[in-house]
């Protein structure tokens, strides 16, 4: 069974989740998308996929800026500069 078959968003318009990718995001849409993700059984897998694929919009309950910050936090520290 596919990750997407269990996703809470499967029957919801992708436009809701893409709202976060706009230059001026509609915060109500972003919050609504995150609320859907908050109830989703596939959230962890979805977030992992979006982190690896570097997707925009809301995936796994985080928008692209939140995922970028998470990526930076979890990146190994840089070695000494020469």
N, C-alpha and C positions, 0 to 999 in steps of 0.2 A: 504494500500500500504506500502511496506517495505521501510525502510531507504535506503537500497541498490538499490532499483529500481530508485531512484532519483539521485543517486550518479554519479558524473562526471567520476569516475574511473571504472564504471561497464563494460566498453568494453576495458579496458586497462589491460595489464599483471600485475599481482600482484608482479612480480619480480621487477618492477620499484619501488614500495612502500616498498619492503623488503630490498632494497639496503642499507637503513640507519641502518639496524640491523647487518650488517656485521662488523667484527673486524676493517676493513679499508674500510669505506664507500666510494663509488664512488660519489663524491660531485655533479657531473653533473646530475646523476640519482636522487639524493636527491632533488636537486633544481627543476628538472623536475616534480617530484612527488608533491612537494609543490606547484608548479604552477598549476597543475591540481586541487589540493585542493582549491586553491585560487579562482577558478571559480565555485566551487561546491555549489549547494543549500543545500546539506546535511552536510556541513562542521561542523556546530555547534553540530549537533546530533552525527556525526561520532567522533568528538573529545571527547564528553562526554562519548560515549561508550568505546573508547580506554582508557580513563582515568580510568574508572571503571574496565575494563578488564585487565589493565596493559599490553597492547599489545606492541610488538616491531615493528620497521619500522615507516613509515610515515602514520599517521592517522589524519584526521582533520587539516592537514597543519603543524603538528608538529612532530618531530622525538621523539624517546623515551627519549632522554636526555632533550629535551625541555619540554616534558610533566612531567618528574620527577621534574624539577625545578619549573614548574607551581604548581605541587602538594605540594611541600614544601612551596611555597609562600602562598598558600591558606589554609594551615594547621593551626589549632588553635595553639596558643603559648603553649609551654609545661608549666606545673605547676611548682611550686617551687620544687627544689631537696631536698631530706632529707638526 
